[in-house]
Amino acid sequence: MRDDLRDLHGLDAFSFETEIHAGQSIAEVLEEMASTAGFALLVHTGEDETADSALRARQNVIHETGLFQGTLGPKRALVVREEQCEGFSNIDGIQELRFERGHIREVTGQVLAAIEREFPGH
């Protein structure tokens, strides 16, 4: 998703996993990202299995979702959730973008539309 947004659509996109953070704490990195970003995508994939065999996002991703939604607001911190990944109660009522496992590109058009909504003519 990051590569498509940057390479195909010319947006200044970065991701936690692809940047170098040597010498920084995770909290420092996230705070810096939240304070400099104008828009965030929080990708929830079913990485952790619960006791009843359901799949959920990693707990750090859920925490990061709260951080970015608290900083940017829910319109600018979108949850992009894999279909098989369970949601969490604090996000009920906030619209998400959903995709089938391994097919995150399905929502690229919706992501671009949300960015355009928040930043017309970006």
C-alpha positions, 0 to 999 in steps of 0.5 A: 500500500505504501509503495503504491501510494508513493510510487503510483500516486505521488503521495509522501507515504512512509511506514513504521516497518520500512523506516530506520529507527535505530537508537529510538524507542517505539514510543518516540517513533510513534509520537514523531509519526503522529505529530508529522503525519497528516493522514494515517492508515492503520492496517489490522491483519489477523496476526494473533489467534485468540483462545477461541481460534479467532484472529485479531490484530496485534495489540500494539496495532490496536494501541497505535490506532488509538494514538493516531485517531486521538492525534489526527481524528478518526477521519484522518486515521483510517482503519484498514482491516482484513476481513477475517480479523476481529474488530475491537469494541472501542472502534464500533461505529467508526467506518473501516475499509475492509479487504480480503486476506492478501488483497489490501490493494482492493481498498486503494481506491477508497484510501485515495478517495478518503485522502481526497476528501480530507485534502482536496486537490492534494 
